[in-house]
């Protein structure tokens, strides 16, 4: 597994939020550094989740229970 961060923690000064497109692990060193600096963070898992939701809407055109979907995805995964 590759670990690390694309930026040193000192580079986060003055930022308000941080986003990491890495799906797994959900808690990357970059996001840990961002949280420690007081930033709001958006994980790659959320990117994964919402890509699926929007693809479903586009291709299936059917309603989707977001709460059910999130619970089912989390049931067998550590997120």
Secondary structure, DSSP 8 states (H G I E B T S, - for coil): -----SS-GGGGTT-SEEE----SSSS-HHHHHHHHTT-EEE-HHHHHHHHHHHHHHHHT-----HHHHHHHHHHTS--
